[in-house]
Amino acid sequence: MKENIPEKDQFFSKVSHDLRGNFTSILGFSDLINDPSEELLPEELNEFVKRIGTQSRDTYELLVNFVNWLKLEHFDYGLTNEKIDLLDILYEVKIFHKKRLTEKKLELDFNVSESNYVIMDYEIINSIFNNLLVFLTKISLSNSKIEISAQNSQTNSKMLNIIVRNTDAASSFLQTIDLKDLNNEISFPVIFAIKFTELCGGIFNLEFSETKGLTIELELPKEI
C-alpha cells in the first residue's frame, strides 16, 4: 500500500470529493427543512428526509472505509485480531443492508454453520462484507438470489472459504465496469473488499458465467 502512491493518491482524492458532495447535500436539505420561510409539502419533506438518510449512510460507509484503509496501512497499530463468528457478522451485515435488499427484492441466504469463525479485526471483516453487499445490491437485478456458503479450504487449513453466488446478475456488468477504477461508483465498494481481504492475508477471486451467475470466492484467515 505504501509503495503504491498513485493508487493511494487516487483513493484520497475520491474520499475528499465524495465527502464534500455528501455533506453539501446533507446540509442543503437540512437547511431547507429548517427554513421557516419554506412551505414544504408533506411529500417534499419526506423526500428530503429520505435523501438526508441516504447521504448520511453513504458518508458513514465512506468514513469507515477511510479509517480501515489507514488501519491496514499500519499493521502494528490499530488492528485487534479476535475470534469472530462468521454467521454473527453476516447477520449483522444483512440487517444493516435490509433496506437495500428490500428495495430491490433481493433474497440473501446463508449456508454457514455456527462452528465457522475467522481470526480478524472486527471492523475490517465488517467492512469487507458491507462493501460486498453494497456491490452486489448495485449490480443485481430485482428478485435475484444471493447465497453465501462457507467451508474449510482444501488448499490451506488455516483459511476459510466463502462463496457468494448471485444467480441473476446482469450478464454484461463485468464488461461495463473497471474493477481498478476508483471513480466508478459500482466498482468502488468491491475494490475496498478486495483490498481489505488481500491486506489481511486473504484471497479474493471474482468470476462470472451466464450459467452460474456471479461467483466470489473469498478466503479469510482462520488462524493467527
N, C-alpha and C positions, 0 to 999 in steps of 0.2 A: 504493500500500500504506500509506504513512504517513498519507494522508488518510482512509483507511477505518478509523477507530478501532474501531467496533463489531465489524467482521469480525476485526480483529486481537485484540481482547479475547476474542472467542469462540474463536479459534484457541488462544490461550494457556490458556484455561480447559479446552479439550478436551485439550490436551497434558498439562496438570497432572493432570487426572483420570485419564487413561489410563496415565500413567507410574506414578502411585501404585498403581493397580489391578494393573498388570503386575508391579511389583516386590513388592507384597504377596503375589501369587500365587507368584512365583518363590521368595521367601524362605520362605513357608509350606510349600511342597512340599519345599524343601531341608532345612528343619528336621525334617520327618517322616522323610526318608530318612536323616538323620544322627543321629536319636534312637535310641540303643541299646535303649530300652525298647519301641520299636515293632517288632513282629514282622511285617514285611510279607511278603505272599505275592509270588512272582515276578511275577504278572500286575499286582499293585498297584504294585510297583516300576517295572515297565515303563511303566505308565500315568502315574505321577508324573514319570518322566524325560521322557516324551513331552510332558507339559504344560509342563514347565520349558523344553524346547526351543522349543515353540510360542510361549510367552510371551516368551522371550528374543529370538526373531526379530521378533515384533511390536514389542517395545521398541526394538530396533535400528532398524527401519524408521521408527518414530516419531521417534527422536532424529535420524536422518539428515534427515528432512523438516524438523524444527525448525531444524537447523543451516543447511540450504539456504534456508529461509524468511528467516532472518536475513541470509544472504549476499546474497540478492536484494534485500533492503531497503536495502542499501548497495552500490550497483553499482560504486563506485570502490574497494571493499575486499573482498578475499576471493575474487573471481572470477578464474579463469585460463582465458581462451579459447584453445583449441587445436584443431588439425585432428584430428577423431575419425572413424575408420572406422565407418560405421553398422552394417555387418554384424558387426563385432567386438563392439560394445556390445550388439547384440541377442542374440548367442550367450551373452555373459556373463550377461545377464538371464535367458535361458532356463535356463541351468544353475542359477542361483540359485533359480529357481522350479520346478525339476524335481519336487520332492516334491508341490507343489500340483497341477501338471499331471498327474502320475501318479495321484494320489488320485482325481481327477475324470475320468480317462481322456480328457484333452483333447489334441488334436493341434495343435501350433504349428509352422507352416511359414513360411519366409521366401522371398520373391521379390525379393531385393536383390542387385545386382551389387557387386563389390568396389570399383568406382570411385565409389560413393556415399559422401559424407562430409559432416560438418557442422562448423561452427566454433562451439564452445560450451564451457562449463565442464564437465569430465568428470562431476563429482558431480551437477550439475544434470540433464544428459541421462540419466544413470543413474537418477536419482530419477523422472524423467518416465516412463521405460519400466517401472521397477519398480512404480510406482503404477498404471500402466495394466494390468500383468499381475495385480496384486492385485485390481483392479476386475473384470477380465474373468473371472478364475477364480471370483470370487464370484457373478457373475450368469449364468455359463454353465451350461447343462445338461450332464450327463455325456455323453461321446462327441462333444462339439462340436468343431468345427474352427476354429482361429483362424489367419487368414492376414495376413501383413504384407508389403506390397509398397512399393517406392519408385520415384519417378520425378521428374524435374525439373519444377518448377511452370511452367505455361504463362503464368501471370499475372506472375510475378516470377522472373527467372533467378537471383536471389540466395537463393531458397528451395528447400527440398527438400520434396516432398510424400509423406507416409507414409499409407497406407490400411490400416486394421485391420478385418477382417471376421470376425464371429462368426456363422456361418450358422444356428446352432441356439439363439440366445439366447432366453430366455423372452419371449414377446410382450407380457407385461404389466409387465415390470420397471420401465419408464420411468414407469408410472402409479403405482408404489408407492414411489418414492424421489424425494427432492427434491435436485437437484444443487447446491443452495445451502445445504443443511442439513449443517453440520459435525458434528452429533450423530448422523447416520445412518451406521452402520458400513459400509454398502455405498457410499454416495456420497463418503465421506471421502477415499479414495485418489484418485478421479478429480478431485476438487476440487484436490488438490495438483498433479496432472498439468496441469490447465487453467491454474492459477495460475502454475506454473513456466514453462509454454510461453509464455503471454502476456507475462510479465515479461521474458522473453528476446527479445521482439520477434517471436515466432511466432504462429501462428493455430491454434486448436483448434475443430473442429466435430464434433458428435456427432449422428447421425441413426439412426432405427430404422424398418424396414419389415418386414412379415411375409414378403415375397418375398426380400429381400436380407439380412435379419437386421440386426445392429448394424454400422454403418459409422462409423469415426472417421477424419476427415481431419486430418492433423497436418502443419503446415508449420513447418520449423525453419530457422534461419539457416544459409546455406551460405557466406556471406562476411561479413567484418567490416564 
